[in-house]
Amino acid sequence: MTSQLLRPLRPFLLASVLVGAAVGSLAPVQLAHAQARALPDFTELVDQVGPSVVNIRTLEKVSNRNSQGLTGDEDMLDLMRRFGFPVPNVPKQAPKRNRPQGDEEEVPRGVGSGFVLTADGYILTNAHVIEGADEVLVTLTDKREFKAKIIGADKRSDVAVVKIEATGLPAVKVGDVNRVRVGEWVLAIGSPFGLESTVTAGIVSARQRDTGESVPYIQTDVAINPGNSGGPLINMRGEVIGINSQIYSRSGGYMGISFSIPMDEAIRVSEQLRATGKVSRGRIGVSIGPVSKDVAESIGLGKSVGALVSAVEAGSPAEKAGVEAGDIITRFDGKAIEKSADLPRIVGAIKPGSKSTITVFRRGATKELTIVVAEMEADKTVAKTTGRDEKPKSSSAGNAFGLAVSDLTEAQAKDAKVKSGV
């Protein structure tokens, strides 16, 4: 009886197994199709934003002869002979004719990227892209080339504005940085190693990343290489949310960590550069450091927030307001100071001469003080062609990720035994 009952089930079971196997074999295919549908397609974004991205080449004037009419190579060989060093067998070059002594020639200095901010020719890029340039050349995607005028460059934020004489240019749409979310897709367009209109993509890895600079960067894993600097970081709505500026690398190339200047900061700086050619920042004259967990607990602060004042500059706005060494600044101008690096950015964004409130935690109690913000000494202009100042020294690798917020003299910093101030 049992065997009779089971017989009719065998074909059914076999059919079920076959159907299950068929469905199981289809599952990976369906999953692959689902994943393919989930991955973004950047083609429309590239078509939309690509024409707004430009290639930037910089030139530098160098003397092709010294005062005695020798070329650089001939001069070096002459010095080697004079001091008895072995000299390679290099045929002496014939003097160049029809060229007066002391004449200059333009040589390539660097390649970078930028993007059109306004239809009438204002272009955003990085300050380090045009640093030291005697001439800036901008090439559009339609291959038109323009000689650009440097409107201004700000070394602290690494933002620069140049202008070309053109109209009807495709300006970018600027996105809201406050809407940026970690994990969202972004892409970059630029000229890495001179390869124009190169597109790379990735995701936002972190927001407001503190690298010790005066900018809270957007961190991504988008491939950024030399030549990408100054190009746009674009969201899936086709909006520019940042200027690609830095990478973290031990090799000099891309290692999966890239940093972009948020567009709210870039726009704030660019507006000042377009208006005055420089950027004004506030300062209050204090040296600061982080608040450790142990310090916070020992003084009854509760949690490690704010900026610990280690020294107050004599005659500074902070001293006049009553700020003391040992105070912990928890708020400035109504904005919370979560970490010490927040303070220079908030103070720097305030117009010099403005009155602000500063909240400090002192001896277990909170005090609110009134302070008049002073003006921070401006950095020297980073490009020769602005004609405003001399070319500054490049920042060293040693302080690339240091807390670059000090406005104190070397002697003051040494006395206070701190590295940061505002």
Secondary structure, DSSP 4 states (H G I P E B T S, - for coil): -HHHHHTTHHHHHHHHHHHHHHHHHHHHHHHHHHHHHHS---HHHHHHHGGGEEEEEEEEEEESS-TTS--HHHHHHHHHHHTT------PPPPPPTT--TT-EEEEEEEEEEEEE-STTSEEEEEHHHHTT-SEEEEE-TTS-EEEEEEEEEETTTTEEEEE-S--S--PPEEP-GGG--TT-EEEEEE-GGG-TTEEEEEEEEEEEE--SSSS-EEEE-S---TT-TTPEEEETTSEEEEEEEEE--SSSS--S-EEEEEHHHHHHHHHHHHHHSS---EE--EEEEE--HHHHHHTT--SS-SEEEEEE-TTSHHHHHT--TT-EEEEETTEE-SSTTHHHHHHHTSPTT-EEEEEEEETTEEEEEEEE-EEPPPPPPS-GGG-SSPPPPPPPGGGTTS-----S-HHHHHHHT-S-B-
